[in-house]
Amino acid sequence: MKNPYYRAILALGYINLIASILFYGQRIAKPVDTIFAPIAMLSLLTLSVAVMGYLFFFEPLQLYLSGQKAEATTSFLKTIATFALTTIVVFAIMLLS
């Protein structure tokens, strides 16, 4: 998965999946106020940090550690820039609808 654009799109897809599950899950299952709600949210946060860490940092870190510092920086910045652009598009769609 060396394509930084692909990694940024995967990150957006992961966020879309989680947000959809949280949004539509309320309609399917009634929210229950128990100790399991904060446990589930903290677990989801931990999982999300791990997934985003992998998508954003793993490939550039491998490149950096193999001595390809310029390629690592370029890959990381392209991923961040692509993700920022997709985030701006999502906000624009939200504000215009």
N, CA, C and O atoms as CSV, one atom per row, in Angstrom:
chain,resi,resn,atom,element,x,y,z
A,1,MET,N,N,0.845,-1.177,0.000
A,1,MET,CA,C,0.000,0.000,0.000
A,1,MET,C,C,0.891,1.242,0.000
A,1,MET,O,O,0.859,2.024,0.950
A,2,LYS,N,N,1.664,1.423,-1.028
A,2,LYS,CA,C,2.603,2.537,-1.104
A,2,LYS,C,C,1.981,3.824,-1.628
A,2,LYS,O,O,2.630,4.870,-1.615
A,3,ASN,N,N,0.764,3.766,-2.079
A,3,ASN,CA,C,0.119,4.945,-2.649
A,3,ASN,C,C,-0.457,5.816,-1.527
A,3,ASN,O,O,-1.395,5.399,-0.847
A,4,PRO,N,N,0.098,7.031,-1.323
A,4,PRO,CA,C,-0.397,7.883,-0.235
A,4,PRO,C,C,-1.839,8.336,-0.443
A,4,PRO,O,O,-2.560,8.564,0.529
A,5,TYR,N,N,-2.264,8.469,-1.690
A,5,TYR,CA,C,-3.635,8.883,-1.967
A,5,TYR,C,C,-4.610,7.777,-1.553
A,5,TYR,O,O,-5.682,8.050,-1.013
A,6,TYR,N,N,-4.225,6.545,-1.811
A,6,TYR,CA,C,-5.040,5.386,-1.437
A,6,TYR,C,C,-5.176,5.313,0.078
A,6,TYR,O,O,-6.260,5.039,0.593
A,7,ARG,N,N,-4.076,5.558,0.797
A,7,ARG,CA,C,-4.128,5.512,2.269
A,7,ARG,C,C,-5.060,6.590,2.822
A,7,ARG,O,O,-5.804,6.337,3.770
A,8,ALA,N,N,-5.025,7.791,2.237
A,8,ALA,CA,C,-5.897,8.872,2.703
A,8,ALA,C,C,-7.361,8.541,2.432
A,8,ALA,O,O,-8.224,8.819,3.264
A,9,ILE,N,N,-7.644,7.956,1.284
A,9,ILE,CA,C,-9.018,7.573,0.946
A,9,ILE,C,C,-9.485,6.444,1.870
A,9,ILE,O,O,-10.643,6.422,2.286
A,10,LEU,N,N,-8.586,5.507,2.191
A,10,LEU,CA,C,-8.943,4.448,3.145
A,10,LEU,C,C,-9.273,5.020,4.518
A,10,LEU,O,O,-10.195,4.548,5.183
A,11,ALA,N,N,-8.521,6.036,4.944
A,11,ALA,CA,C,-8.803,6.680,6.230
A,11,ALA,C,C,-10.188,7.315,6.220
A,11,ALA,O,O,-10.951,7.176,7.176
A,12,LEU,N,N,-10.504,8.007,5.138
A,12,LEU,CA,C,-11.834,8.600,5.013
A,12,LEU,C,C,-12.910,7.517,4.996
A,12,LEU,O,O,-13.970,7.686,5.598
A,13,GLY,N,N,-12.644,6.421,4.318
A,13,GLY,CA,C,-13.588,5.310,4.292
A,13,GLY,C,C,-13.817,4.709,5.668
A,13,GLY,O,O,-14.945,4.379,6.032
A,14,TYR,N,N,-12.733,4.569,6.436
A,14,TYR,CA,C,-12.856,4.039,7.803
A,14,TYR,C,C,-13.720,4.982,8.646
A,14,TYR,O,O,-14.606,4.528,9.371
A,15,ILE,N,N,-13.471,6.270,8.555
A,15,ILE,CA,C,-14.259,7.247,9.314
A,15,ILE,C,C,-15.722,7.189,8.885
A,15,ILE,O,O,-16.623,7.243,9.722
A,16,ASN,N,N,-15.951,7.082,7.596
A,16,ASN,CA,C,-17.313,6.977,7.067
A,16,ASN,C,C,-18.013,5.735,7.617
A,16,ASN,O,O,-19.177,5.806,8.011
A,17,LEU,N,N,-17.330,4.623,7.647
A,17,LEU,CA,C,-17.901,3.381,8.164
A,17,LEU,C,C,-18.280,3.521,9.638
A,17,LEU,O,O,-19.394,3.169,10.026
A,18,ILE,N,N,-17.368,4.030,10.457
A,18,ILE,CA,C,-17.628,4.169,11.894
A,18,ILE,C,C,-18.767,5.163,12.137
A,18,ILE,O,O,-19.654,4.904,12.950
A,19,ALA,N,N,-18.743,6.300,11.433
A,19,ALA,CA,C,-19.804,7.294,11.615
A,19,ALA,C,C,-21.156,6.738,11.192
A,19,ALA,O,O,-22.168,7.007,11.840
A,20,SER,N,N,-21.181,5.973,10.121
A,20,SER,CA,C,-22.444,5.378,9.663
A,20,SER,C,C,-22.970,4.369,10.671
A,20,SER,O,O,-24.169,4.332,10.952
A,21,ILE,N,N,-22.088,3.560,11.209
A,21,ILE,CA,C,-22.505,2.573,12.221
A,21,ILE,C,C,-23.059,3.290,13.451
A,21,ILE,O,O,-24.089,2.884,13.989
A,22,LEU,N,N,-22.395,4.341,13.896
A,22,LEU,CA,C,-22.872,5.070,15.076
A,22,LEU,C,C,-24.189,5.780,14.786
A,22,LEU,O,O,-25.089,5.788,15.626
A,23,PHE,N,N,-24.307,6.376,13.598
A,23,PHE,CA,C,-25.521,7.122,13.252
A,23,PHE,C,C,-26.716,6.196,13.077
A,23,PHE,O,O,-27.771,6.416,13.672
A,24,TYR,N,N,-26.553,5.164,12.264
A,24,TYR,CA,C,-27.676,4.273,11.972
A,24,TYR,C,C,-27.882,3.213,13.058
A,24,TYR,O,O,-28.965,2.638,13.167
A,25,GLY,N,N,-26.854,2.958,13.852
A,25,GLY,CA,C,-26.977,1.976,14.927
A,25,GLY,C,C,-27.976,2.386,15.981
A,25,GLY,O,O,-28.606,1.534,16.607
A,26,GLN,N,N,-28.130,3.689,16.188
A,26,GLN,CA,C,-29.108,4.181,17.156
A,26,GLN,C,C,-30.531,3.849,16.734
A,26,GLN,O,O,-31.414,3.682,17.575
A,27,ARG,N,N,-30.744,3.755,15.434
A,27,ARG,CA,C,-32.081,3.436,14.930
A,27,ARG,C,C,-32.382,1.941,15.035
A,27,ARG,O,O,-33.537,1.534,15.154
A,28,ILE,N,N,-31.334,1.142,14.991
A,28,ILE,CA,C,-31.507,-0.312,15.036
A,28,ILE,C,C,-31.570,-0.813,16.475
A,28,ILE,O,O,-32.461,-1.579,16.840
A,29,ALA,N,N,-30.612,-0.372,17.282
A,29,ALA,CA,C,-30.543,-0.818,18.675
A,29,ALA,C,C,-30.747,0.378,19.594
A,29,ALA,O,O,-30.163,1.441,19.388
A,30,LYS,N,N,-31.563,0.195,20.587
A,30,LYS,CA,C,-31.826,1.258,21.554
A,30,LYS,C,C,-30.579,1.468,22.421
A,30,LYS,O,O,-30.045,0.505,22.971
A,31,PRO,N,N,-30.108,2.723,22.549
A,31,PRO,CA,C,-28.947,2.973,23.410
A,31,PRO,C,C,-29.239,2.590,24.861
A,31,PRO,O,O,-30.316,2.874,25.385
A,32,VAL,N,N,-28.282,1.953,25.489
A,32,VAL,CA,C,-28.429,1.508,26.872
A,32,VAL,C,C,-27.395,2.231,27.722
A,32,VAL,O,O,-26.215,2.268,27.371
A,33,ASP,N,N,-27.825,2.794,28.818
A,33,ASP,CA,C,-26.928,3.539,29.698
A,33,ASP,C,C,-26.327,2.598,30.739
A,33,ASP,O,O,-26.838,2.470,31.851
A,34,THR,N,N,-25.235,1.947,30.356
A,34,THR,CA,C,-24.535,1.039,31.267
A,34,THR,C,C,-23.048,1.347,31.209
A,34,THR,O,O,-22.625,2.235,30.470
A,35,ILE,N,N,-22.268,0.634,31.968
A,35,ILE,CA,C,-20.817,0.786,31.992
A,35,ILE,C,C,-20.208,0.407,30.645
A,35,ILE,O,O,-19.090,0.815,30.330
A,36,PHE,N,N,-20.941,-0.375,29.851
A,36,PHE,CA,C,-20.392,-0.840,28.577
A,36,PHE,C,C,-20.307,0.267,27.527
A,36,PHE,O,O,-19.506,0.160,26.599
A,37,ALA,N,N,-21.100,1.315,27.647
A,37,ALA,CA,C,-21.044,2.418,26.675
A,37,ALA,C,C,-19.688,3.126,26.709
A,37,ALA,O,O,-19.068,3.284,25.657
A,38,PRO,N,N,-19.201,3.559,27.885
A,38,PRO,CA,C,-17.873,4.186,27.882
A,38,PRO,C,C,-16.754,3.208,27.529
A,38,PRO,O,O,-15.758,3.598,26.920
A,39,ILE,N,N,-16.915,1.944,27.908
A,39,ILE,CA,C,-15.913,0.938,27.537
A,39,ILE,C,C,-15.863,0.789,26.019
A,39,ILE,O,O,-14.785,0.726,25.427
A,40,ALA,N,N,-17.027,0.734,25.404
A,40,ALA,CA,C,-17.089,0.595,23.944
A,40,ALA,C,C,-16.485,1.824,23.257
A,40,ALA,O,O,-15.755,1.681,22.277
A,41,MET,N,N,-16.775,3.013,23.751
A,41,MET,CA,C,-16.250,4.228,23.122
A,41,MET,C,C,-14.734,4.334,23.275
A,41,MET,O,O,-14.046,4.728,22.332
A,42,LEU,N,N,-14.206,3.990,24.445
A,42,LEU,CA,C,-12.749,4.013,24.624
A,42,LEU,C,C,-12.067,2.935,23.777
A,42,LEU,O,O,-10.967,3.140,23.263
A,43,SER,N,N,-12.722,1.804,23.640
A,43,SER,CA,C,-12.187,0.751,22.771
A,43,SER,C,C,-12.192,1.199,21.314
A,43,SER,O,O,-11.237,0.942,20.581
A,44,LEU,N,N,-13.258,1.862,20.896
A,44,LEU,CA,C,-13.335,2.385,19.537
A,44,LEU,C,C,-12.264,3.452,19.302
A,44,LEU,O,O,-11.646,3.488,18.238
A,45,LEU,N,N,-12.046,4.311,20.283
A,45,LEU,CA,C,-10.998,5.320,20.175
A,45,LEU,C,C,-9.626,4.664,19.997
A,45,LEU,O,O,-8.845,5.079,19.142
A,46,THR,N,N,-9.338,3.652,20.797
A,46,THR,CA,C,-8.065,2.943,20.707
A,46,THR,C,C,-7.898,2.276,19.349
A,46,THR,O,O,-6.831,2.353,18.740
A,47,LEU,N,N,-8.953,1.623,18.878
A,47,LEU,CA,C,-8.912,0.993,17.563
A,47,LEU,C,C,-8.695,2.031,16.468
A,47,LEU,O,O,-7.911,1.808,15.546
A,48,SER,N,N,-9.380,3.152,16.566
A,48,SER,CA,C,-9.261,4.197,15.547
A,48,SER,C,C,-7.858,4.800,15.521
A,48,SER,O,O,-7.320,5.062,14.445
A,49,VAL,N,N,-7.269,5.020,16.678
A,49,VAL,CA,C,-5.898,5.539,16.731
A,49,VAL,C,C,-4.941,4.544,16.077
A,49,VAL,O,O,-4.046,4.943,15.331
A,50,ALA,N,N,-5.125,3.260,16.351
A,50,ALA,CA,C,-4.262,2.245,15.752
A,50,ALA,C,C,-4.422,2.197,14.229
A,50,ALA,O,O,-3.432,2.129,13.501
A,51,VAL,N,N,-5.659,2.234,13.755
A,51,VAL,CA,C,-5.910,2.185,12.306
A,51,VAL,C,C,-5.336,3.425,11.634
A,51,VAL,O,O,-4.654,3.308,10.616
A,52,MET,N,N,-5.594,4.610,12.180
A,52,MET,CA,C,-5.078,5.835,11.577
A,52,MET,C,C,-3.553,5.899,11.661
A,52,MET,O,O,-2.896,6.370,10.733
A,53,GLY,N,N,-3.003,5.430,12.758
A,53,GLY,CA,C,-1.545,5.371,12.877
A,53,GLY,C,C,-0.936,4.498,11.796
A,53,GLY,O,O,0.078,4.850,11.192
A,54,TYR,N,N,-1.562,3.364,11.560
A,54,TYR,CA,C,-1.079,2.475,10.500
A,54,TYR,C,C,-1.213,3.143,9.138
A,54,TYR,O,O,-0.263,3.129,8.355
A,55,LEU,N,N,-2.358,3.722,8.841
A,55,LEU,CA,C,-2.579,4.309,7.524
A,55,LEU,C,C,-1.688,5.519,7.258
A,55,LEU,O,O,-1.231,5.707,6.131
A,56,PHE,N,N,-1.434,6.338,8.268
A,56,PHE,CA,C,-0.676,7.561,8.059
A,56,PHE,C,C,0.824,7.408,8.284
A,56,PHE,O,O,1.610,8.061,7.597
A,57,PHE,N,N,1.245,6.562,9.228
A,57,PHE,CA,C,2.645,6.559,9.638
A,57,PHE,C,C,3.444,5.318,9.276
A,57,PHE,O,O,4.667,5.407,9.169
A,58,PHE,N,N,2.820,4.176,9.083
A,58,PHE,CA,C,3.566,2.935,8.925
A,58,PHE,C,C,4.469,2.951,7.691
A,58,PHE,O,O,5.666,2.683,7.793
A,59,GLU,N,N,3.902,3.262,6.537
A,59,GLU,CA,C,4.688,3.264,5.294
A,59,GLU,C,C,5.787,4.330,5.327
A,59,GLU,O,O,6.936,4.013,5.016
A,60,PRO,N,N,5.480,5.591,5.693
A,60,PRO,CA,C,6.565,6.581,5.767
A,60,PRO,C,C,7.650,6.201,6.783
A,60,PRO,O,O,8.830,6.471,6.560
A,61,LEU,N,N,7.257,5.588,7.874
A,61,LEU,CA,C,8.251,5.167,8.860
A,61,LEU,C,C,9.162,4.090,8.295
A,61,LEU,O,O,10.372,4.122,8.516
A,62,GLN,N,N,8.595,3.139,7.569
A,62,GLN,CA,C,9.420,2.106,6.929
A,62,GLN,C,C,10.382,2.723,5.932
A,62,GLN,O,O,11.554,2.348,5.887
A,63,LEU,N,N,9.904,3.663,5.134
A,63,LEU,CA,C,10.777,4.337,4.179
A,63,LEU,C,C,11.883,5.098,4.902
A,63,LEU,O,O,13.044,5.048,4.497
A,64,TYR,N,N,11.522,5.794,5.962
A,64,TYR,CA,C,12.500,6.572,6.720
A,64,TYR,C,C,13.576,5.671,7.330
A,64,TYR,O,O,14.767,5.974,7.264
A,65,LEU,N,N,13.141,4.576,7.917
A,65,LEU,CA,C,14.100,3.669,8.555
A,65,LEU,C,C,14.984,2.939,7.550
A,65,LEU,O,O,16.066,2.467,7.899
A,66,SER,N,N,14.523,2.844,6.299
A,66,SER,CA,C,15.341,2.208,5.272
A,66,SER,C,C,16.256,3.214,4.576
A,66,SER,O,O,16.927,2.876,3.601
A,67,GLY,N,N,16.283,4.444,5.073
A,67,GLY,CA,C,17.192,5.442,4.544
A,67,GLY,C,C,16.610,6.325,3.460
A,67,GLY,O,O,17.314,7.178,2.921
A,68,GLN,N,N,15.361,6.146,3.133
A,68,GLN,CA,C,14.708,6.939,2.091
A,68,GLN,C,C,13.948,8.091,2.738
A,68,GLN,O,O,12.718,8.134,2.712
A,69,LYS,N,N,14.696,9.017,3.314
A,69,LYS,CA,C,14.084,10.092,4.099
A,69,LYS,C,C,13.241,11.040,3.244
A,69,LYS,O,O,12.158,11.445,3.666
A,70,ALA,N,N,13.710,11.392,2.075
A,70,ALA,CA,C,12.944,12.301,1.213
A,70,ALA,C,C,11.640,11.650,0.767
A,70,ALA,O,O,10.592,12.297,0.762
A,71,GLU,N,N,11.699,10.375,0.391
A,71,GLU,CA,C,10.489,9.655,-0.022
A,71,GLU,C,C,9.512,9.513,1.137
A,71,GLU,O,O,8.299,9.601,0.949
A,72,ALA,N,N,10.047,9.293,2.340
A,72,ALA,CA,C,9.195,9.164,3.528
A,72,ALA,C,C,8.448,10.467,3.796
A,72,ALA,O,O,7.245,10.459,4.058
A,73,THR,N,N,9.158,11.568,3.729
A,73,THR,CA,C,8.534,12.871,3.959
A,73,THR,C,C,7.487,13.172,2.898
A,73,THR,O,O,6.385,13.624,3.211
A,74,THR,N,N,7.836,12.919,1.643
A,74,THR,CA,C,6.899,13.159,0.548
A,74,THR,C,C,5.651,12.308,0.695
A,74,THR,O,O,4.537,12.800,0.518
A,75,SER,N,N,5.828,11.041,1.017
A,75,SER,CA,C,4.695,10.127,1.177
A,75,SER,C,C,3.782,10.592,2.311
A,75,SER,O,O,2.560,10.623,2.162
A,76,PHE,N,N,4.377,10.948,3.430
A,76,PHE,CA,C,3.593,11.406,4.578
A,76,PHE,C,C,2.829,12.685,4.246
A,76,PHE,O,O,1.643,12.800,4.553
A,77,LEU,N,N,3.502,13.638,3.625
A,77,LEU,CA,C,2.860,14.914,3.310
A,77,LEU,C,C,1.767,14.757,2.256
A,77,LEU,O,O,0.748,15.444,2.324
A,78,LYS,N,N,1.957,13.875,1.295
A,78,LYS,CA,C,0.919,13.621,0.299
A,78,LYS,C,C,-0.311,12.995,0.950
A,78,LYS,O,O,-1.445,13.332,0.606
A,79,THR,N,N,-0.081,12.087,1.885
A,79,THR,CA,C,-1.199,11.460,2.592
A,79,THR,C,C,-1.972,12.499,3.390
A,79,THR,O,O,-3.201,12.546,3.334
A,80,ILE,N,N,-1.250,13.332,4.131
A,80,ILE,CA,C,-1.897,14.371,4.946
A,80,ILE,C,C,-2.636,15.374,4.058
A,80,ILE,O,O,-3.769,15.751,4.358
A,81,ALA,N,N,-2.006,15.800,2.978
A,81,ALA,CA,C,-2.631,16.772,2.084
A,81,ALA,C,C,-3.896,16.206,1.440
A,81,ALA,O,O,-4.908,16.899,1.337
A,82,THR,N,N,-3.837,14.962,1.012
A,82,THR,CA,C,-5.013,14.328,0.410
A,82,THR,C,C,-6.127,14.192,1.423
A,82,THR,O,O,-7.290,14.443,1.107
A,83,PHE,N,N,-5.785,13.796,2.639
A,83,PHE,CA,C,-6.796,13.668,3.687
A,83,PHE,C,C,-7.383,15.030,4.025
A,83,PHE,O,O,-8.590,15.143,4.238
A,84,ALA,N,N,-6.553,16.062,4.077
A,84,ALA,CA,C,-7.050,17.414,4.353
A,84,ALA,C,C,-8.012,17.861,3.249
A,84,ALA,O,O,-9.058,18.447,3.530
A,85,LEU,N,N,-7.659,17.587,2.012
A,85,LEU,CA,C,-8.528,17.961,0.896
A,85,LEU,C,C,-9.870,17.231,0.976
A,85,LEU,O,O,-10.918,17.843,0.767
A,86,THR,N,N,-9.850,15.941,1.273
A,86,THR,CA,C,-11.106,15.195,1.379
A,86,THR,C,C,-11.937,15.700,2.559
A,86,THR,O,O,-13.166,15.721,2.493
A,87,THR,N,N,-11.268,16.104,3.634
A,87,THR,CA,C,-11.973,16.655,4.788
A,87,THR,C,C,-12.650,17.974,4.429
A,87,THR,O,O,-13.785,18.224,4.834
A,88,ILE,N,N,-11.960,18.807,3.678
A,88,ILE,CA,C,-12.542,20.077,3.237
A,88,ILE,C,C,-13.754,19.817,2.343
A,88,ILE,O,O,-14.768,20.506,2.454
A,89,VAL,N,N,-13.652,18.830,1.462
A,89,VAL,CA,C,-14.780,18.489,0.590
A,89,VAL,C,C,-15.974,18.020,1.416
A,89,VAL,O,O,-17.109,18.408,1.142
A,90,VAL,N,N,-15.726,17.190,2.422
A,90,VAL,CA,C,-16.817,16.704,3.284
A,90,VAL,C,C,-17.484,17.881,4.001
A,90,VAL,O,O,-18.712,17.943,4.072
A,91,PHE,N,N,-16.692,18.809,4.531
A,91,PHE,CA,C,-17.273,19.971,5.196
A,91,PHE,C,C,-18.044,20.840,4.217
A,91,PHE,O,O,-19.104,21.362,4.561
A,92,ALA,N,N,-17.530,21.003,3.003
A,92,ALA,CA,C,-18.242,21.796,2.000
A,92,ALA,C,C,-19.587,21.162,1.663
A,92,ALA,O,O,-20.596,21.858,1.557
A,93,ILE,N,N,-19.600,19.849,1.495
A,93,ILE,CA,C,-20.853,19.153,1.209
A,93,ILE,C,C,-21.835,19.333,2.365
A,93,ILE,O,O,-23.024,19.570,2.152
A,94,MET,N,N,-21.328,19.220,3.583
A,94,MET,CA,C,-22.186,19.358,4.756
A,94,MET,C,C,-22.768,20.763,4.847
A,94,MET,O,O,-23.951,20.926,5.146
A,95,LEU,N,N,-21.950,21.776,4.591
A,95,LEU,CA,C,-22.412,23.154,4.705
A,95,LEU,C,C,-23.350,23.557,3.576
A,95,LEU,O,O,-24.231,24.396,3.763
A,96,LEU,N,N,-23.161,22.956,2.405
A,96,LEU,CA,C,-23.996,23.314,1.261
A,96,LEU,C,C,-25.303,22.547,1.184
A,96,LEU,O,O,-26.174,22.889,0.385
A,97,SER,N,N,-25.452,21.515,2.002
A,97,SER,CA,C,-26.687,20.741,1.927
A,97,SER,C,C,-27.684,21.134,2.990
A,97,SER,O,O,-28.775,20.568,3.053
